[in-house]
Amino acid sequence: MRKKIIITVIVIAIIILGILLNNKNIFSNAEESKSAQEETPIAQQNLTIDEKVDKIVASMSKTEKIGQMVMIGIQGTKVDDDSLYMLHQFHMGGVILFDRNMESPEQVKQLTSDLQTQSNEKVPLFIGVDEEGGDVVRMAEKLTPPPSQKEIGATGDTEQAKTWAIKTAKSLKEMGINVNFAPVADVGSNDNRSYSTDVNTVINFVKAATTGYQQENIIYSLKHFPGIGKGQVDSHVESSSINASKEVLMAEDILPFKTIINENKPEDYFILVSHLNYPALDEEYPASLSSKIMTDLLRNELGYKGIIITDDMEMGAVANHNDFKTVGVNAVKAGADIVLVCHEYQHEQDVYLGLLDAVDNGEISQQRIDESVKRIVKAKLLHLYQ
């Protein structure tokens, strides 16, 4: 009898041990699966685009989020201690390149690769350039620059705009550049940067150019909202006003932007906002600091859901009248998603630190920051992972 009891106990013990070992394997497999999911970059996980965006943004610190909202210029043709400091200390989300950074296609490709490697952020950098054509090009002696938009418009052939956009996009992508600050959507500017003085011609050529950029999956940027074609003073130097009624602006200057907003995907492009004053739209502030223009008009009335970026905050039109620690704050409060600062490291730091202080003291809410960062991350997920 005692022997039977011992055997029964042993059998029960073996059964219990087997159950425990099996459960351990189940838990172990579950942990391994969870660990594998965590190790897989969010961008590659089997989630919807919006789920990826939410997950990435939720994983970001406050300082990382603010960095995504500042796009800067750097000095030199290589990543050096100063540019590393800007990337690592301030988590900058984008870099714009100028001729001072560009010697040859091979050198630029190495520079952009090093920038992406060194940024070490949760999403890649926007790396942009102004390659409009005509006088506004980079590395003209090493690349085949596009004709000016005025020259392309004068052909009467919209296919030319698409063809040049494709050529430009291909050459930029080959060098690691993922944003082109073009096409110019202004109607009838005094230089060669507009396709035409006729609004319908501008619309047709801008549409053709955006089709070319979309084909190559490069982000483009319509500029300079709400239109600087009627401007008489270069905003690089000083501020000026466009004294047209809202009805005229809507029927002419704003119409090319409205057309693209109605027809194109918002994640495919930025809208760059000018520093000019438009008294009919806002009697007090220039467009780049105006909630009436960026939020009420562009975001709400026209329905634009993509990224709003300011023109360079170091231009005289703004820099001569504002402090860098407050100008970025005012731009974001007015509706900008990205503040562009192209030249001086100290100014770039001041804009970042001003935004950080504004979030810390409650002047800008965390929700407001998240709105912009979600737009930025979504565009990066759709265009910068190839």
N, C-alpha and C positions, 0 to 999 in steps of 0.2 A: 504493500500500500504506500509506504514511504517512498519507495523507488518510483512509483507512478507519479506521485506528487512532484518529485524532483524533476522528472522528465517533462511533466506538464509545465512547470515553471520555466525550464530551459527553453521549451518551444515558444512559450509566450514571450520570453525575453528576446528570442531571435526575431519573432514577428515584430515586436516593438522597435528593435534596432533597425530592422529593414525599413519600417515606416519612417523612422527618423532620418535614416540615410537618404531615402527617396525624397523626403521633404527638403532636406538640405540641398539636394541636387536641384530641386525645383527653385528654391530660393536663390541658389547660386546662379542658375541660368537666368533668372529674372534680374538679378543684380548685374550679371554680365551684359544682358540686353540693355538695361538702363544705362550702364556705364558706356556701352558702345554708342548709344544714342547721344549721351552727353559729350562724348569725344568727337562725334561728327559735327563739323561746322554747321551752324544753324542754316546757312544759305544752302546747304546740300541735304538737309533733312526733308523728309516726305511730308511737307506742310504746305498749306496755301500761301500765296505771297503775303497776304495780310497777317497770317499767323506768324510767318517768319519776321515780318517787320515788328510786330508787337513783342515777340520774344527777344529780338536783338535790342530794341529800345529799352525794354525792361531790364536787360542785363547791363546797361550803360550807367556809369556814374554821372553825377551832375556835371562834373568838369568835362567828361567825354562828350556829353550832349551839347554843351556850349561850344566846344571846339568844332563840332560838325557844322555850326552855324557861322563860321568865319572862314573865308577863303583869302589866302595871302599870296603875296609875291615874295620871292627869295632872291638872294644875291649870288652871283657866280654860276659856273657851269657844272659844278659838282656839289654833292651833299657835303656840307662842311659843319663845323661845330655850331655855328649860329643857326643854320637851318635845322640841324638835329635838335637843338634846344627848343626851337619853335614847335617842332613836331611832337617831341616827347613831353615837354612841360605843359603845352597848351592843347595838345590833341587836335590840332587843326585838321579840318575835314576836307580842305581843298587847297590847291596851289595853282596860280596862274603864271605862265611863263612869258617872258619877253625876250627880245634880241639879246639882252645881257646874259641870258641863260642858255642861248642856243648858238652852237658853232657849226654843227653838222648833224645830219640825221642819225648817224651812229652814236654821237655823243649825247644827243637828246634822248635816244632810246635807253642808253645806260643811265642817264639822269632820272628818267621817269621810273625805271625799274628800281633804282636805289631808293627813290622817294617812297614808292609803294612798300618796299621791304622794310624800310626804317620807320615808317609811320606806325606799324604794329597796332593798328586799331581794329575794331570789330568789323568794320567795312572798309573797302579801299578808298583811296583819295579820289576826289574829282581833280583831274589835271586838265586845265583849260588853256586856251590861247585865243587871241584875236586874229583870225585868218579870214577877213571879209573879202579881200581882193583889192586891187588898185594900190592906193597908198597905205592901206591898213593891212599889212602882211608881216610875217616873221620870216627871217632867214631867206630873204628874197633871192640872194645870190646863189643859194644852195638848192632851193626848191623851184618848181615852176609855179609862180604865183598866179592866182586867178586874176582875170581882168577886174576892173572896178565894177560894182553893181550897176553904175550908170551905163558903162559900156555894154554890159550883158543885156540890160533893159532896152538899149537902143537897137539891138538886133531884132527885136520883136518876136524872138523865138524863145518861148519859156523852157523848151528842152535844154537850152544852153545853161539855164540856171540849175536844172537838175543835174546835168552832166558835170558841171564844175563843182557842185556840192558833193557828188560821188567821188570825184577825183580828190578833192580836198579831204574828205572824210577818210579815204583810204590812206593817204599819206600821213595824216595825223595819227590814225590808229596804229600804223606801222611804227611810229615813234613812241607809242604808249600814251598818247593824248586822247582823252575820252570826252572832252567838252570843247565845242567851238562856239565862241561868242559871235555868232552870225546865224541867220542873215539879218541885215538892217531892214526893219519894217517901216521906217520913216517915209513919209511922202514928201518928195521935193526938197531935200536939204540942199544947202548952197554949195556943198562940195560934191564929190563923185560917189558918195556912199549910198545914195538912194537909187532904186531901179528906175524911178520916173517921178514926174510931178503929177501924174494922173493916178488917182487912187486905185482904179480898177486894174491898171497895169501893174502897180505895186503888189496888189493882192495876188494876181495870177503868177507873178514871178516868185514871190515869197512862198506861195503854195508849192510851186515846182521845186524850189530849193529844199524845202522841208521834206519833200518826198525823197529826194536824194539822200539826205542825212538819215532819214528813217530806214532806207534800204540798207545802209551800212551800219545801222544800230549805234550811231554816235549821237550823243546829246547835243542839241543845238540851242541857241538862245535868241529869241526875238528881242530886238532893241530898237529904240529907247523909249519905252512906254511912259506916258501916253502919246509919244511922238515929238521929235525935235525938228521936224522939217521946216517949221515956221520960225525957228530960233535964229537970232541975229548975233548972239555972243557965244563963243566957245566956252562950255561949262568947265573945261579943264582950267580956265583962267578965272572966271568970275560968274556969278549968278545972273540970270536974266529971266524975263517973263515972256510968255506967249499969250497975247491978249486976244484970244479968240473965244467966242461963246461956246458953251458946252454943246450946243446943237451942231456947230461947225466942226468941233473936235470929234464928235461922235460920227459925223457923216464923212469925215476925211481922215484925220490923223489916227484915230482909234480903230477905224474899220478894218485895216489889215490884221490887227491883233485879235479883234473880235471874230474874224473869219477863221483864223487858225484855232482859236479857243473852241469854236463850235465844231470844228472838223477833225482835229488831231487829238491824240491821246495825251493827257496832261503830264504823264510821267516821262514823255519823250523830250521835253524841252523846258528851259527856263524862260521867264520873262524878266529882262533887265530893265530896271526903272531909272529914269533920268533924274538929274538934279535941277531941272528947270522949274520955274514957278508957272502955275496955270491958275490965275485968279478966278476964272469961271468955275474951277473945280475945287480950289482951296485958296482962300484969300491970305492964309497965314504961312503955310509951309510948302517947301519944294516937294516934288513928287516922291522923292526917296525918303522923305520924313513925314509923309502925309497919310493918315489913316483914311481920310476921305477918298484919296486916290487909290491906295493899295488895297484897303479892306472894303470900303463901301462900293467903289467903282469896279476895280479889277476882280476882287474876290467874290463879292456878293452880286453886283449888277451884271457883270459879264460872265460870272460863273467859273472863273479859272480855278482849278484845283491843284495845279502844279507848283513848282518852286518859284518864288519871287526872290530875285537877287538885286541888290542895289548896284548902281554904278560905283566906280572907285571912290571911296570916301576921302581920298587925298586930293581930289580935284578941288580947285579953288572955289567953285560955286558952293561947296559945303565946308571945306576945311578952313576957309577964311572967316567963317561965321560960327563955328562950332568947336567944342572940345571933343577929343577923340574918346574920352571915357564916357561921354554922354551920347555921342552921335549914333553909336551902334545900338544903344539902349532905345533911343527914340525911334530908330528905324524898325527895330523888332516890335516895339509897342504899336507902331503904325501898320505892321503887317508883313515886313520882310522876313524871309526864311534864312537868307544868307547875306552877311555883310561882307562886301568886297573891299579889301585894303591891299594895295598893290606894291608898295615900295618900302617904307621904313619899318624896321622891326619894332621900334618903340611904339609907333602908332598901332601896329597890329596887336601888340601886347595890351595896349591901353583899351582897345575895343573889346578884347576878350575879358580883361579884368573888370571893365565897366559892366559887361553883361553878367559876369559872375556876382558882382556886388548887387546888381539889381535883382537877381534871383534870390540871393541870400536875404535881402531886406524886404522881399515881398513885392517889389515894384513890378516885377515880371513873374507870373506864376509858373510853377512847374508844368502845369497843363499846357500853357502857351508854348513853352519850350518843346514839349513832347509833340505838339501839333506839327511844328516845323521839322523836327528831327525825323518823324515818321515819313514825311514827304521826301526828305533827303535820302533816307535809308531805302525807301521803296524804289526810287530812281536808280540808286546804286545797285540794288539787287537785280533789277531788270536789264541794266546796261553794262555793268562793270564786271560781270562774271561770265566770261566767254572761253 
